């Protein structure tokens, strides 16, 4: 396996389809812009919290939540799976 794979599920509890798609687009764009930070073959699964307000999600919020996780992934020395859950 080469690079990383991104899996995402956004529950209907987050909102209607337009809002769920917005969450998906913003998160997908974050990982597209920061793919250089992920140099390992990983499967990344993102499940947003129900308490997330999809109308207020923007790149700044996603970066605030995911950049610390990506930096922790970069520091890991590779052996075994780690639980790097973010509150997002």
C-alpha positions, 0 to 999 in steps of 0.5 A: 500500500502506498500513501494513505487512504481517507475514510469518512462517515458523516451521520444524518444527525449532523444535518441534511445532505448539504451540510454533511457534504460541506463537512466532507469537503472541508475535511477532504480538502484539509487532507489534500493540502496536508498530504505531504505531512503523512509519509506512512501507509495509513488508513485514516477514518474520520467520524465527526462528532454529533455536536459539530455545528456544520454551518460553522466548520471551516478550514481553520477549525479543521486545522486546529483539530487535525494538525496536532494529530498529524504531528503526533503521527509524524513523531510515531516511529511506526510499530503497531497501531496507535489510537490518535483520536481527535475531539473533532 
